[in-house]
Amino acid sequence: MTAAVTLPSAPPRRTPTVRQTLRAYRAMGRAAFRSLVAYQTSFLFGLLATTLAAVAMLYLWRSVLAAGRVNGFDWPAMKAYLLVAFVAGSLVSSYVDYRMAGRIQQGDVAMDLVRPVDYQRSRLAEALGFGGYELGTGLVVAAAAAALFGGVPAPAHRSLGAFAVSAVLVLPLRFGIVYISALVVFWTRNYVGVQSARIALITLFSGSLVPLSFFPGWLQGLAAALPFAGMASTPALLYIGRLTGADAWRDVGVQAAWTVGLWWLGRAMWRGASRQLTVHGG
Amino acid sequence: MRRNLWLYRRCLGAQLRATLEYEGDFWIMSVAALLTQGMGIVFLWAIFRAIPQINGWRFWDVVLIYSLVALTEGIAVLLAQGAWSMAVTVNLGGLDTILVRPYSPLLQVLSSQIGMNGLGNLALGGSLFVAALLHVGVAWSPGRIATAAFVLAFAPLVKIGLNVLTNCSAFWLKTPWSMFPFAFHTLGELARYPISIYGVVVRVILSVVLPYAFMSYFPATAVLSLGSSSWLGVLTPVAAVWCLLLGRWAFRRGLLRYESAGS
C-alpha cells in the first residue's frame, strides 16, 4: 500500500531582514551568557586559576619594585597596570574557541554551515554574551586584589578618552585572535596544543606580565609588529597615563587597525577552512 | 611490587604506542610546551635585565627553580598524566572496567594516559637546568652533589602526589571537567619563583598545606644553600612520600563514594 505523500509547498526563500538577523545574534549572545551562568562552578574555578597567576605576578612585582622605581614604573602604577591587563585578559577566555574546536573535531560544524546566519558574526555574538559575565567577574576579582594590595590609583585624566576607546576594542581584538586560532583546528585537528601556544604568545607579547618597555629593542620591535599589544599593554599604559597625546591615539589606531584586519583575515580563513572540513560517519 | 612496576610499564608502553600514532599532535604539543616554558624564561630575563636580584636571588638561581618546575611537569606528564583523566573516567562510569581488573585501580588510572607535551617540557627544563647549574657559582663538593641528586630525585613525586590528590575531587564534584584541580595546578606554578616574595598565607599554603614548593623551591635552596631555611630542602623525600600517601588516601575515600554512571 502506498500513501501519497504531499510535501507542504516550501515557502519562497527570502533573506531575513536586518532586524530578524540582529534578533538571532542577540539570542545567541544571551544563550552564551546563560550557559556560562548555568555552569558557573567550572568557570569560577577557571577564573580562580587565572587569579592565582595574577596574584603571583603582583607579589613578584612588589618584590622587584620594593627598592624603588624600575624603568619608570613604581609599585602603585605597576599594580594598576597588572590589574587592567588582568581584566583585559579575562575577556574571551577560551570559551569561544573551546566550543568551536569541539564542533570542528566532532564534525558538528557541518550543522553551523547550513544555518542562515553568518558563522563569524554568530561566534562574535557568543563572545559578547560570555564577555558580559567575564567582565563582571574579572572586575570583582581585580577590585578584591586591589584591596588586598593596598588600592590602585584612578585612571589618568589626560588619556581617559583614548583609554575608553582602547578598552572597548579589547574584546573584538581578542576575539579576532581566538577565532583564528580555533579555525587552525581545521588543519591541525589538535586543539590543546594550538590553544596553549596561542596563550603563550599572547601572554608574552601583550605585555600582560611585564611591560613591553622592559624588553630589549629588537624584541620591542617584534612586539610592535604583532597584534598582541592592544590586548593588554595599550589599555594598561593608557590607564596609568604612560601613553598620552598623539602617541596614545597612534597606539589606539594600531589597535583598531588590527581589530579590523584580524576580522577580515578570519573571514578569509573561514572560506578556506570550510573547504578543508572532513566529517566522519553518517 | 615487581609485578606492579612491570604492569605499569606495560600500560604506559601501550599508551605510548597509541600516542605516537598521532605524529602531528606530538609535534604541535612539543612546540606548544617549548613556547609556554620559553615565554616564562623570556619574562624572567626581561625583569632581571632591569634589576640584579630579587630578595637575594639572582637570575640563574631563579632559572634553577623554574627549570625544576618544568622538569617535574615533564616527568609527571610522561609517567602519571592519567591523573588528569579522572574527571572524565568518573563522570562516564569508566572506573567500572578498571575495578574488575586484578591490578591496583589507582595505578591503572595513572598509567592510562601519556601527555605529549612531556618531552618538550623535559627538553627545555633539562637544558635550563644544566645551564643554571653551570652559572649559579656554587662549589661542587661530593656532599653537595649527593644531596642534590637525592633531593631532586624525589621532587617530581611531590607533584604526582598532589596531582592525584586534587584530581580526586572528581569523585565529589562529578563534573567531566578538570577545572578544580587545574586551579591548584596554577597554584603550584607559584612555586616557579622564590617563595620568599609571597605573603605569609601563600607561603604557608605552598610549603605546608599543599607543599608545591617542595617540587622546586626547597630542593633548589638545598642545592644552592640559599635562603634562611635551606635545610628544609632535605625534607623533600618526606614531602614526596606524604603527598603520595595523601593522594592514595583521597583515591580510596573517593572509591567508596563511586557509584558508576547509571544508564
Interface residues (C-beta under 8 A of the other chain):
Chain A: T41 S42 F43 F45 G46 L48 A49 T50 L52 A53 V55 A56 Y59 L60 R62 S63 V64 A67 V70 N71 T188 R189 N190 V192 G193 V194 S196 A197 I199 A200 L201 T203 L204 L209 V210 F214 F215 P216 L219
Chain B: Y22 G24 D25 I28 M29 V31 A32 A33 L35 T36 G38 M39 V42 F43 A46 I47 R49 A50 I51 I54 N55 M116 N117 L173 T175 W177 M179 F180 F182 A183 H185 T186 L187 E189 L190 R192 Y193 I197 Y198 G199 V202
